[in-house]
């Protein structure tokens, strides 16, 4: 597999690409929707709520946490997850600026 040469792109371009990549799986969207709907941390088992196997849920949580969309804290023997509101607001702002860029004219 070839190199992405991410260093030739701006920090913003790399950030948008990382966000888009992590949001590119419907299970992650389902997890985020569930966390947003709850408006609190989830310490329980997401398996019954999302409908995927525990290792699969764990992998998706890891990817969401890696880009900072969610955060987790250890409580006893479990990890509680919630939306990282500061990063969520930053992501909304970043994607909003990108998606609100208008093209000029029409070429087709």
Secondary structure, DSSP 8 states (H G I E B T S, - for coil): -----GGGS-HHHHHHHHHHHHTTSHHHHHHHHHHHHHTS-B-S-HHHHH-S-HHHHHHHHHHHHHTTSEEEEEETTEEEEEE-HHHHHHHHHHHHHHHT----S---
